[in-house]
Amino acid sequence: MPNLTLNRLTGRNVIRGCWLALVATAWLAAAPAGPVFRAGADRTDVTPELGVVIVGNFVTPASTHVHDPLYARTLVLDDGTTRVAFVLVDNVGLPRFVCDAAKQLIREKTGLGPAQVLIASTHTHSAGSARDRVGGGTDEIRDGFEGGAPVLGPYQQFLATRIADSVRNAIQRLEPAKIGWGAGSEPTQVFNRRWHVKSEELRRNPFGGTDAVRMNPPTANKDELVKPAGPTDPEIVFLSVQALNGRPLAVLANYSLHYVGGTMAGAISADYFGVFAERLRELLGGDAAAAPFVGIMSNGTSGDVNNIDFRGRGTPAAPYEKMRRVGNAVAAEVYRAYQGVVHVPWVKLEARLEEVRLATRRPSAEQIAYAEARLAPTAGKAWHPNEKLYSRHVLRAAAGPAEVNVPVQAIRVGEVGVAALPIETFAEIGLELKAKAPLKKAFTISIANGAYGYMPTPAQHQLGGYESWLGTNRVEPEASVKLTARLLAMWEEMK
Ligand SMILES: [Zn+2]
């Protein structure tokens, strides 16, 4: 009996030993040589309740209906060592303290630090306000200039939570993936919106003076139009991730177009950014039963670029018609370029976040005196239709801080460099970053990690126009030179 037991045990051990050896051999054969690259994507609804005010224009109406929902769209990449998250939120501009609140939640729930998380606004002009404390319908912009840690209003808190939820969802969906990048061009949908125009009256500014250029000139008289004041960037750059079997997981695209607009009054809409995402999902046909494909459009450097063909402007389009046309055209171009993308099994990831100290725009004594005079009950006929609003901006800037810390972020995804600026950046700044980037391909995501108004170049400041006005522009005229130099250095360090 003891022998039999021994034999039986030995036999069983032999069988188990063989089985373990087989498993080990099979595992070793399947194991990749290096670290595994993984990707996960998500979209989470961030549509506000009706009544929250819509911001993006000079009037801020309360929302009365939802045309199409708003989302936080997230792509998480993981190279086995470093993990980064890109979150694009359908909003005109999340103030820094909302982004910081979301990043704090993300750190608590996932361990992912703020440098590894990019939170940017798409810049749709038909989303709920995340600017003021309670979404109460003011034009007061709370963007971190005031300092301190403000208490979040209900919609701001909801946004921060949902952004963190979206990152958590994307992390939960991480799977082994291949990654690639591509680039296309759509020059027919971008127009520089700053123009040299003949009449001085068209170039009046709200500070009692006259500029050299005019934003969005009226086009009834085409003879007024001399030439655009700057270039456009028609390129669409994108990152693409696929499951190991080739199933599309997500595309993160970047196009330098401000927004399209053309919504009905009171409507919530994600603008062409939402149309693009839906159209690309249709074209790439992701398998919704597995992990739903997520198309994501980020805003490039579009501070001076919109969708209005000033010279060829014809009859107005029906509501939503234009944004559909633009979203479909851009998705079609990405789909075309997608066919040539080479997806590779692994790329290196790296992310950095730094603060750059900038001076703020300060009004002169003369500007303050003019603003006070225009706000007085005795003020006569207006020189400019928005002079009261800008007079308030002048007085607020005079009382505000003299300097501000602005976050800049650089992310490397293999041979692609991503820059992130918390500001509405002019096209030529993005073109310069692309031209000088020490990586094979580069693009810039604007209005990321905060919203600090517009950033023209120093030369564009000289021309004047809406984007240079104190209040619309809040950081020093040399800001673009300083931030560009810093971003190029950050890319250089991670090359
Ligand atoms: Zn804007």
Boltz pocket constraint, residues with backbone or C-beta under 6 A from the ligand:
constraints:
  - pocket:
      binder: B
      contacts: [[A, 123], [A, 258], [A, 424]]
      max_distance: 6.0
